[in-house]
């Protein structure tokens, strides 16, 4: 997958995920909720499928996409938090860095 396609698809996934989380939060806080969150029912399966497809398309064997979405909460950082086998720091400052990271096997 080309970098611009990867970035476009990942940005759209993030936009949809954040919007779904915002809607789900409104429903959870509503006094009319009655513990029903039907709007999000099954959306986790679609999200998981999309991430698997992106991971396969990128040959992301170490699941850096999943790491970025779930462990980093879709946030980049200027801190040195990732290093390779030799101790060399690998940045995760932006989508370009994430694209490069998916191509590595650390």
HELIX and SHEET records of a PDB file:
HELIX    1   1 UNK A    3  UNK A   29  1                                  27    
HELIX    2   2 UNK A   38  UNK A   40  5                                   3    
HELIX    3   3 UNK A   43  UNK A   58  1                                  16    
HELIX    4   4 UNK A   64  UNK A   66  1                                   3    
HELIX    5   5 UNK A   67  UNK A   71  3                                   5    
HELIX    6   6 UNK A   95  UNK A  102  1                                   8    
SHEET    1   A 2 UNK A  77  UNK A  83  0                                        
SHEET    2   A 2 UNK A  89  UNK A  92 -1                                        
END                                                                             
